[in-house]
């Protein structure tokens, strides 16, 4: 069952900040919109309330016990037909409708539909003003009116009358809509700015942690031997513990190498004695003893070298410059094999650094180049390449007889020797394979373009030097 990796610290912190910031900002916009809407309606209602009070002050009873205005309201829109401003003075009948007695010229003979619940509220409120909305007389324009109404009892009248003033609330709606659009735009910009600010703050706050990660990578790549740098108090203990772990790792590797060396010395002496005894003994079992002693020596040598390789392969911060090792072998081997008039061509990249122990690189390349020198006719090509994955390939080719695929498999087996007449223990290529695997590398044998054997080593290198 695969475990889903946790999200990054940056995204988690930004998301945590957004969880409280975004709802808070949305709530702020809602509250501000409500306050703005309330303030706009209060400002819009004030002229209507003034108009109602003006009508109450101007209305009087005529000689025929009707009603009339002693003076018109000063706003000329009450005189212009369907202007969006209207007033009505009337009476309530059957608790369901208002029958107009007087109305503004702007109504142009039309009436204002008032819902029964508003009429009942007017009756219940007494002389307190009531505010509500209703449809306007201009049906083509789709008016919605804001109404302020009062119930008053006039002198010489037996029943109360309703005085109301109304105005098209389109300006209020436009103002509210504009405020909401502006608030939403500002909210979006604020959320975006806040997100970027939080992201930048988190990145800056976590910068020491990112730097610590780079320093650890430098140690792993062999570019440093310890985690260096000055860190905040929250991270400094982690850096100290990492350095302690690196030191402990090195000491464990060194102790393992010491134990391996001690074991080698402890075993070599008894094995040497057994070899001598087998060589000079005259009894029949001497051949068996000789063969078994030789096998013991090969096994001990193989496992000791493999243990050393495994220990060094897991070491942190170890590095080896490749050029001096390869160039030294290019100069030395022609002198050793003078009878072949040997030519060694070096090509490819230079300046690469192997991420491993110098002894291991010398063993791998030295074994392969020495093996090529033994079997080649007169030429060896050494080519070094690198890829983007932090690995390099060291290709060693010769123009000797080469190996078949089956012979290549046998050659990689421990102690296997294809030609018993050639000096050696048969451990060289198997040791190269073990060393390459210890560094998560690869060792492959194939046919070279020169006609002989091609040995390719894939090994880790230090990146971004």
C-alpha positions, -999 to 999 in steps of 0.1 A, spaced: 0 0 0 15 33 -11 16 62 13 7 96 -2 36 120 5 26 151 26 23 185 9 52 209 10 56 232 40 52 263 17 19 252 3 7 240 38 16 274 54 0 294 26 -31 273 27 -33 277 65 -31 315 61 -57 314 34 -81 294 56 -86 323 80 -77 352 57 -102 345 28 -133 339 50 -123 369 71 -120 391 40 -153 378 26 -171 385 59 -156 420 59 -169 426 23 -204 414 33 -205 436 64 -192 466 45 -218 460 17 -245 458 43 -234 490 60 -230 508 27 -265 496 16 -280 508 49 -263 541 47 -274 546 11 -310 538 19 -309 562 49 -296 589 27 -322 580 0 -350 579 25 -343 614 40 -357 634 11 -388 611 10 -394 617 47 -390 654 42 -415 652 14 -440 634 36 -436 660 63 -440 688 37 -472 672 24 -485 669 60 -477 706 66 -493 717 33 -525 696 32 -556 713 45 -594 707 44 -613 725 17 -648 740 20 -664 709 6 -646 689 33 -622 676 7 -584 680 8 -561 703 -10 -524 715 -8 -517 750 2 -484 748 -17 -467 722 -40 -435 704 -31 -405 723 -44 -390 693 -63 -401 698 -100 -399 661 -106 -432 657 -87 -448 678 -115 -433 659 -145 -451 628 -158 -435 594 -148 -404 612 -136 -396 586 -109 -408 607 -79 -444 605 -67 -466 613 -37 -501 601 -27 -526 612 0 -554 587 5 -574 566 29 -573 529 37 -604 509 27 -611 473 38 -576 470 52 -565 460 17 -561 491 -5 -553 528 -4 -578 550 -22 -561 582 -34 -576 616 -25 -547 637 -38 -517 626 -59 -488 642 -77 -490 651 -114 -460 628 -120 -483 598 -115 -500 608 -147 -533 592 -136 -517 559 -126 -518 543 -92 -493 528 -69 -499 491 -60 -495 487 -22 -494 452 -8 -519 443 20 -491 435 45 -477 470 41 -512 485 45 -517 465 77 -482 476 89 -492 512 83 -524 507 103 -505 491 131 -476 516 133 -499 546 141 -481 578 131 -446 562 128 -431 561 93 -431 529 74 -406 521 46 -410 495 19 -407 489 -18 -433 485 -45 -437 485 -83 -438 518 -101 -463 533 -125 -438 532 -155 -442 495 -164 -421 499 -195 -391 511 -175 -396 484 -148 -396 508 -120 -391 497 -84 -400 524 -59 -388 531 -24 -417 543 -4 -419 562 29 -455 564 43 -472 578 75 -506 576 89 -520 609 101 -553 623 114 -561 657 99 -583 683 116 -620 681 107 -616 646 94 -631 615 111 -606 590 97 -569 588 93 -552 594 60 -521 579 45 -494 603 32 -467 586 12 -438 597 -10 -420 574 -34 -390 575 -56 -374 552 -81 -347 532 -62 -325 526 -94 -299 551 -81 -296 531 -48 -293 498 -68 -266 513 -90 -247 526 -61 -250 492 -43 -240 473 -74 -210 496 -80 -199 492 -44 -202 454 -46 -182 453 -79 -155 476 -64 -154 456 -32 -152 423 -50 -124 436 -72 -105 450 -43 -111 417 -24 -97 397 -53 -66 420 -55 -62 419 -17 -64 381 -17 -39 378 -45 -16 403 -28 -20 386 5 -13 352 -10 18 365 -27 29 382 5 24 351 26 41 330 -1 71 353 -1 72 355 37 71 317 40 98 313 14 120 338 32 112 322 65 121 287 52 152 299 34 175 286 61 158 252 58 163 252 20 199 262 25 204 233 49 190 210 23 216 223 -2 244 218 23 233 182 29 233 176 -8 268 191 -11 279 165 16 262 137 -2 277 147 -36 312 149 -20 315 187 -24 318 192 14 327 170 44 302 185 68 271 207 69 285 243 70 268 276 77 251 297 104 215 288 110 186 303 132 182 288 167 153 267 155 174 249 128 209 250 143 203 219 165 193 200 133 225 210 116 246 200 146 228 166 148 234 160 111 271 168 115 272 144 144 255 117 123 281 123 94 310 120 119 294 88 133 290 74 98 326 81 90 338 65 123 316 34 117 331 31 82 367 35 95 360 9 122 346 -15 97 377 -10 75 399 -16 105 381 -48 114 383 -60 78 420 -53 77 425 -71 110 405 -100 97 426 -101 65 459 -102 85 445 -128 109 435 -151 80 464 -146 56 490 -161 79 472 -194 86 464 -197 49 500 -190 39 511 -218 64 486 -242 49 498 -234 14 534 -240 23 525 -273 40 505 -284 10 533 -275 -13 560 -294 5 539 -324 18 544 -357 1 512 -374 11 482 -378 -12 459 -353 6 483 -325 -3 466 -319 -36 432 -316 -20 447 -293 7 463 -272 -19 431 -267 -39 410 -260 -9 436 -236 5 437 -218 -28 399 -216 -28 399 -203 8 424 -176 -1 403 -165 -31 371 -165 -10 387 -145 18 402 -121 -6 369 -117 -25 348 -111 6 373 -88 23 375 -66 -7 337 -67 -11 332 -57 25 357 -28 21 339 -17 -11 305 -18 6 317 2 35 334 28 13 304 29 -10 281 41 18 306 67 30 294 103 28 315 132 14 342 110 -2 354 121 -37 381 112 -62 395 132 -91 393 108 -121 419 124 -144 451 117 -123 441 80 -120 433 75 -157 463 96 -169 486 77 -146 475 44 -160 478 57 -196 515 66 -189 523 34 -169 508 5 -188 528 10 -221 560 7 -200 548 -25 -184 537 -41 -217 567 -29 -238 566 -60 -260 533 -50 -275 542 -15 -286 510 -5 -268 491 27 -278 465 41 -254 441 68 -267 424 90 -241 392 109 -252 360 124 -238 354 146 -208 380 157 -183 377 173 -149 351 148 -136 351 138 -99 341 103 -89 318 103 -58 336 75 -40 369 63 -25 402 68 -45 412 32 -39 380 18 -53 383 39 -85 419 28 -89 409 -8 -85 381 -6 -110 398 13 -138 432 -3 -130 417 -38 -133 400 -30 -166 429 -12 -182 453 -39 -171 430 -66 -184 428 -48 -217 466 -45 -219 470 -82 -213 447 -92 -242 449 -64 -267 471 -65 -298 485 -30 -296 457 -5 -289 434 6 -261 408 34 -262 396 51 -230 366 74 -234 348 92 -206 312 106 -209 287 121 -185 249 124 -184 224 146 -167 216 121 -139 249 126 -120 266 95 -135 295 91 -159 306 62 -182 342 51 -185 345 30 -217 377 9 -221 381 -8 -255 408 -30 -270 416 -47 -303 422 -81 -288 402 -113 -293 373 -101 -272 347 -123 -255 314 -139 -266 283 -132 -246 286 -165 -227 323 -159 -220 314 -124 -207 290 -140 -182 316 -165 -171 343 -137 -167 321 -119 -142 318 -150 -120 340 -151 -89 372 -170 -95 364 -179 -131 394 -179 -155 389 -184 -192 426 -189 -198 444 -208 -170 478 -199 -187 473 -162 -181 485 -151 -146 458 -140 -122 433 -153 -97 402 -147 -118 388 -122 -93 395 -90 -112 363 -85 -132 341 -98 -104 356 -73 -80 350 -45 -105 314 -56 -107 311 -57 -69 327 -22 -66 304 -7 -93 273 -22 -76 285 -8 -42 282 27 -56 248 20 -73 267 19 -106 269 -7 -134 295 -28 -152 289 -41 -187 310 -61 -211 305 -60 -249 321 -59 -283 342 -28 -291 344 -11 -324 381 -20 -325 371 -57 -326 380 -67 -291 364 -63 -257 346 -32 -245 342 -27 -207 319 1 -197 317 14 -161 288 36 -150 297 55 -118 283 84 -98 301 118 -102 300 150 -83 276 174 -101 279 212 -106 315 217 -98 
